[in-house]
Amino acid sequence: MYKRLLILSSAVLSGCAVPPPEWVVAPADPQWRGPPIHAADVTVGTQTFRPVEPRGWGNIPPKEKKGESGGGHE
């Protein structure tokens, strides 16, 4: 029932539609020349990151234990 109603209403409403302008449905002009196509380097302005040797463990500060932070909580 609903399918028939949907088909009937779409057929009726499509008859009331305004036709599109001519430039929309006109075929493309094969003689028209667009701007030239150029290739651009996609890596311009990027940095390269290479792996480095790991740092020694002496550069890491020791972790504080709970209660030793000195944050004012007694």
C-alpha positions as CSV (number, residue, x, y, z in Angstrom):
1,M,0.0,0.0,0.0
2,Y,2.7,2.5,1.0
3,K,4.9,1.5,-1.9
4,R,2.1,2.3,-4.4
5,L,1.4,5.6,-2.7
6,L,5.1,6.5,-2.8
7,I,5.4,5.7,-6.5
8,L,2.2,7.6,-7.3
9,S,3.2,10.6,-5.3
10,S,6.7,10.7,-6.8
11,A,5.3,10.5,-10.3
12,V,2.8,13.3,-9.7
13,L,5.5,15.6,-8.0
14,S,8.1,14.9,-10.7
15,G,5.7,16.3,-13.3
16,C,5.6,19.6,-11.4
17,A,9.4,20.0,-11.3
18,V,11.0,22.9,-13.1
19,P,13.3,21.8,-15.9
20,P,17.0,22.5,-15.3
21,P,18.8,25.4,-17.2
22,E,20.2,24.7,-20.6
23,W,23.9,25.0,-19.5
24,V,23.4,22.2,-16.9
25,V,22.2,19.6,-19.5
26,A,24.3,20.9,-22.4
27,P,27.2,18.6,-23.5
28,A,30.7,19.6,-22.7
29,D,32.6,21.6,-25.3
30,P,35.5,19.4,-26.6
31,Q,37.4,22.4,-28.0
32,W,37.6,24.2,-24.7
33,R,41.2,24.3,-23.2
34,G,41.5,24.4,-19.4
35,P,44.5,25.5,-17.4
36,P,47.6,23.3,-17.9
37,I,48.1,20.5,-15.5
38,H,51.3,20.7,-13.4
39,A,52.8,18.3,-10.9
40,A,53.8,19.6,-7.5
41,D,56.2,18.0,-5.1
42,V,54.2,16.8,-2.1
43,T,57.2,16.8,0.3
44,V,58.0,20.5,0.1
45,G,58.5,22.0,3.5
46,T,58.6,18.7,5.4
47,Q,61.3,17.6,7.8
48,T,62.9,14.2,7.8
49,F,63.1,12.4,11.1
50,R,65.8,9.7,11.4
51,P,66.2,7.3,14.3
52,V,68.8,8.2,16.8
53,E,70.7,6.3,19.5
54,P,68.9,5.9,22.8
55,R,70.0,8.2,25.7
56,G,71.5,6.9,28.8
57,W,69.4,6.2,31.9
58,G,71.2,8.9,33.8
59,N,69.2,11.6,32.1
60,I,65.9,10.4,33.6
61,P,65.0,11.9,37.0
62,P,64.0,9.3,39.7
63,K,60.3,8.8,40.2
64,E,58.8,10.1,43.4
65,K,57.1,7.7,45.7
66,K,53.6,8.4,47.0
67,G,53.7,10.8,50.0
68,E,57.1,12.2,49.0
69,S,55.9,14.8,46.5
70,G,55.9,17.6,49.0
71,G,52.6,18.9,47.6
72,G,51.3,20.1,51.0
73,H,49.3,17.0,51.7
74,E,50.2,15.6,55.1
